[in-house]
Amino acid sequence: MTSLLLYQRIAHQLAEDIRQGVYLPGERVPSVRKLSQQLNVSHATVLQAYANLEDQGMIRARPQSGFYVHHTPALTAPTPDIALVERPALVTRSSIINRMRDAGVVVGPDEVVITHGCVDALQMSLRVLTRPGDLIAAESPSYYGLLQLADLLGLKVIEIPCDPDTGLSLDALQLAASQWPIKALVLTARLSNPLGGSMPDVRQKQLLKLAARFDIQIVEDDIYGELMFDQGPIRALKANDQEGRVIYCSSFSKTISPGVRIGWILPGRYREEIQRLQTFSTHSACSVTQMGVAAYLENGGYDRHLRSIRQEYRKNLSAFQLAVQRYFPQGTQMTRPTGGFILWVSLPARINTKDLHALALEKGISIAPGLIFSNTEQFNHCVRLNCALPWTIEAERALKTLGELAVQLCRQAA
């Protein structure tokens, strides 16, 4: 079974085409409609692939004409010291252990399993916990990659409502668990995607009690955890796990670079099963990259980098929020993230953001419409904005244009 999701395979092939010169810098890649027809996949899948390539800095949208190859070297970890390369992979595990202490988690080197990114970690976790046909629970709205991963593994997903301020609805989870045999719950306790919310410590403990009552195993995706603006108040869910019920997954792809595919699992009670599964994995993290990242973590460069991007993202989010408040239709609501670079915007219900996406793309503006974050249609009026790019005059113009397009759609639907 392939370990790549459908949207990842599409993104990977396009990225390879770009590297091989099939599409040159400045050249247009196929439109969403054309590529979906060529590959016989949904528009949502192509949108996910293009969002992935945008995150890697490989493509950019241009006014009136779609997506083009964008040649910008991605931020990567520094070149490792030769002496470090000769040291065992324990260096990376030790570095991760030190990072985990900041999240409130204390583990030993033998409890850390290195993976090829966070999606690989999530996939192995779910393969250990479930079988095709099983039911899992997930936050709603949810990370689109998780929805595709569940489909790839033949799993059914029940979507549990999530609040930007308090996290997963425990009442809704309890109701679902009392009616259906939920094998596992996948959630992000710190800075969920796309809401950007976090679950307070007291609710984390309540969740673990509920999971124990119904014997639900938990997979925690903490890929954004180190981007919290204030590190003290909220720890990882794994920090409160006394039973080994939580399998913790994370990666450096959101903090160092999308190209740094080094992730890890803290498997808890499932260590042997995860290690056995990894033995047959088709992916393994490059040892040289591991050593480079380890050096970056140990010499203080990573901490300086985190402080810098947290400050930058905080400023960007504030600027984006003010622009949405100023330019978007009356009745628009948005989240107030306490970290990261994602802003979730709820437009008036009569707007379909799939239409907004098409209009925006004609203006060279790329957004992630709400339809890709759920298997239902309940978020069709929502949009996720990526605030990682610097706030500039051009960014404000783009938000103003996006708001004007949303106002236009509002009037047409009235």
N, C-alpha and C positions, 0 to 999 in steps of 0.2 A: 504494500500500500504506500503510495506516495506520501511524503510528510509535508508537502506544500499544499496550502489551500488553493482553490481555483483562482481567486483574485491575485494571490501571490505568484502562481505560475504565470499568469498573464503579465504581471509586473516584472517578474524575473526575465521572461522572454523579451519584453520590450527593452529592459535595461541592457540585456545582452546584445540586442540589435543596435542599441545606441553605442555600446562599447566597441562593437565590430564595425561601426561606420555605416550601417544600413540607414540610420537616421543621423544626420550630421548636426552639429550645433547650429541653432537657428532654423532647422528644418521642422516642418509640421509633422506631427504623428497623426494616425487615423483619428477621426472624430469618434465620439462615444457611440453614436448611432451606427457608423460604418463598422467599427470593431466588434460591436455586439452582434451585428449581422454576420460578419465574417466568421466569428468564433461560435455563433449560435448560443450566446449567453445573454443574460439580462443586462439592461442598462445599469442597474445597481451594481452588478459585479464589475463592470468596466469602470464605473465611478470609484469603486473601492481600489481597483488597481491603479488608477490615475492619482488618487489621493496618496497611495503608498509611494508612487514615483515622485510626487510633489514633496512629500516628507523627506525624501532622499536628496532633493534639490536637483533632480534630473530633468524635470519638465516644468514649464511655466505656461500659464494662460496668457493669450494676447487678445486685445480688443478685436471683435468682429471676425475672428479667424480660428479659435480653438487653442489646442495645446502645442507647444513647440519645445524642442530640445534646448535645455538651458545648461550651459557649461560653467558650473561653479564647483570648484573642489570642495568636497565635504570635509567638515572638521573631523580629524582622526586623532587617535591617541599618539603621543610622541614616539619616535623610534626608540625601541628598547635598548638598554645597555647590553652589550654582548655577554657580559658575565651573568646577567639576569636570565638570558635565554637558556643557559646551561643549568639553571636551578630547576627543581621539580615544579609541577603544577600546583604544589602545596602553597607556593607564593600567592597565586591568585586566590585560592581558598582562604588563606590567612587574611588577605586584604578584604575579602568579602565579609569575613567574620567580624572584622573591625567595623565595617560599615553597618552591619546588622545590629551592633550594640546601640547605635544611634536610634534605631527603630524599636529598641526595647527587647531585642531578641538575642539570647545567649546560646550559642551552639559551638560544637567542636568541629575540627577539620573533616572528620569522617561523616559529618551530617550535611555536608555541602556537595551537591552534584552539579558539575558544570555542564551547561547545555548550549545549543546553537541558537541563542536568543530566547525571548520570552514565549513566543508562540510554540516553539519546540518544547519548552517546559510545560506549558498548558496542555499540549497534546499528550505528552507522556503521562501527565497526572491523570487526565481523563481516561486514557487507555487502561491505566491501572485500576481505576475506580469503577469503570462502567463496561457494559457490553452493548453491542448494537441493539436498539429497541428500548434501552433504558431511558428514564426521564431524569433530566437535570433541571435545576432552577438557576436563573440568571437575573441580574438587574435589568430593569427596563426604564429608560432606553439602555441599550447594551452596545458594547464594542462590536463592530460589524465582523471583525475577524473571529470572534468567539462564535457567532451565529453560523458562520461558514464552517468552522471547525466542528461544531456539533453535527452539522449536516454531513460532513465528511466521515465522521465516526458513526453515523447512523443513529444519533441520539435525538430524542424529542426534548424540546425546550419549553418550559413554562416560565413566562416572564413575570417577575415580581416587581411591583412599582417601587421606585426609588425617589427619595426626597433629596434635593441638593444640600440641605442643612443637616439632616439626621441619617441619611443613608437608606439602606434597604428597609422596606416596611416589614417589621417583625410580625405584625398582625396578619398581613397578607401571606407571609411565608408559613405561619402556623396554620392558617386556613388551608393552604395548598397541601401542606404535609399531612394534614388530617384526612385528606381525601385521596391523595395519590402517593405512590411509593417513590419518593424523590431519592435518587441514589447519591447525588452530589449537588452542591451549590457552588457556583463560580461567582466571585464578587471582588470588587476593589474597595477596600475599606478606607484607603487614603487617595483622594483625588480621582474619583471614578471618571471613566470616559464613556459618554460625552458630558455628563453633568458637572464634573469637576468638584463634586461634593465629597465629604468625609464622614465616617461614622464615629461619633464620640465614644470614648473609652467605656462608659457605662453601658451603652447600647451594644458594644462589641461583646461584653460579658454576657448580656442577655441573649444575644445571638448564639453564643457558644452553648449556653444552657439549653436553648431551644433545639439546637442541632443534636445535642446529646440525647435529649428526650425522644427525638424521632430518628436517631441514628443516621443523621445526614453528615456525610463527609464534606469538607470545605476545601476549595481551591482558591487561594488568595493571589490575585494578580496585583502586585505592588510596584508596577513599572514606573509610576509617576511619584512614588512616595518621597523621594529625595528632593522633589521640586516644591515641597510645601514651604511657604514663605516664613512661617514660624514653626520650627522643628519640635518644640517642646510639647504642645498640648495633646497631640494625637499620635499614638504608637501604632505599629502594624498589628493587625488582628492576631498574627502568630505570637505576639508578645504575651497575649492572654491565654494562649492554648496550653492547658495542663495535661491533655490526654493524647497529644500527637495527632489530633483529628484534622488539623489544618496543614495542607500542603502549600508551602509558600513558593511563589514564582516571581522572578524579577529579571531585569536586564539593564545594560548600560546604553541601550539604543536611544532612549529619550533624554539622557543626560550628557553623553559624550558625542554620539553620532549614530544615525540610523544604520551606517555601514559597520558599526562595531557589534557583530552578532555574538556577543558573549552574555549568556544568561545563566541563571542558577536556580536550583530547587532545594528547598529545605523540606525533605519528604516526611519528616515525623515518623509515624509508625510504619510507613510504607517504604522505608529506605531500601530494603532488599529487593522489593518488586521494581522500584524505579531504577536501581542500579542494574538489575537483570535486563530490563527493557532497554536501557541505554546501550548495553553491550551489542544489541542488534540494530542500533540506530544508524541511519545512513549519514548522519551529520556529526561532526565533532568540531569544537572550536579550535581555530588555528593556534598552535602553541606560541608562536612568535607574537601574535596579537595579544594572547593572554599575558605574556610577559610584559609587553608594552603597556597594557592597561594596569598591570600590577605596579609597574614603576610609577605610572601616573598617579595611582592611588597613594603610594607610599611616600612620594617626595613632596606632597602637599599641593601639587598642581590641580588635582581633582577638586579639592575643597575650595581653592580659589576660584576655579571655574564655576562651581555650584553657586558660590556667593554672587558671582557676577551675573549669571543667567537668571537667578531668582530675582535679583534687583531689576534686571531688564524686563522680565516677564511681568513683574508687578506693575511697572510703569506702562507697559504695553496694554495689559488688561484694563487698567484704569482709563487709558485713552480710548480703547475700543468701546468700553461701556458708555463713556460720555458721548461718543459718536452715534452709537445705537440709540441712545436716549434722545439725541438731537434730531436725527435724520429718519428714523424708522416710523412706521405708522402708529397712530394712537392705539393703545391696547397691547403693544409689544411688551413682552416680559423677558428677562434674562437672568441667568444665574450670577452669583457673586462668589466666584472661586477663591479659595484661600491658598492657592498655589497653582503651578502648572501654567499652561498657555492656551487652554481651551475655553471657549465661551459658548454656552448653549442659549440660543435665542428662540423664544416661542412667539411667533407672529399671530395675528388674528386668524381664527380657525378657518375662515373662508379662503385663505391663501394656501396653495399647494406649492411647496418649495421645490418640487421637481420642475415646475414651470419657471420659478424664480432662478433656479440653477441654469436652465437653458438660456434665459434672457441675460443673466449675468455673464455667462461664458462668451456671449457675443460682444460683451464689453471688456473682455479680458480679465474677468473676475471669477475666481474659482471658490466655490463653497461646497460643503458636504450636506446634502439635503437629508432631512430627518428619516426618509424612507429606508435608508441603509442601516439604521440603528435599531430596527425591530422587524420581526416577522409579521407584525400586524400593521395597520395603517394609522395607528393612533398618533404618530409623530409627523405626519405629512405636512403639518404647518410649521415645523421646527427646522432649524438649521444650526450646524456647528461651525463656528468660526475659529480659524487657527491664528492665534495672536503671537506666534513665535517670531514672526518677521518684525523688524524694527518699525516703530511708528514714525511715519514720514508724511509729507504733504501728499504724496501719491497714495499712501494708505488711506488717509482721510478722504481724499477724492473718491477712492474706490468704495468706501463705506457710505459716502453720501449718494453715489450712484446706485448702490445696492438698495439703500433706503428708498430712493425715488422709484426704483423698479417695484419694490414691495408696495409702495403707496399706489402705484399704477395698477397692480394686480388687485389690490383691495377695492379700488373704484370699479374695476371691470366686474368683480364678483358681487358687488352691492346690488 
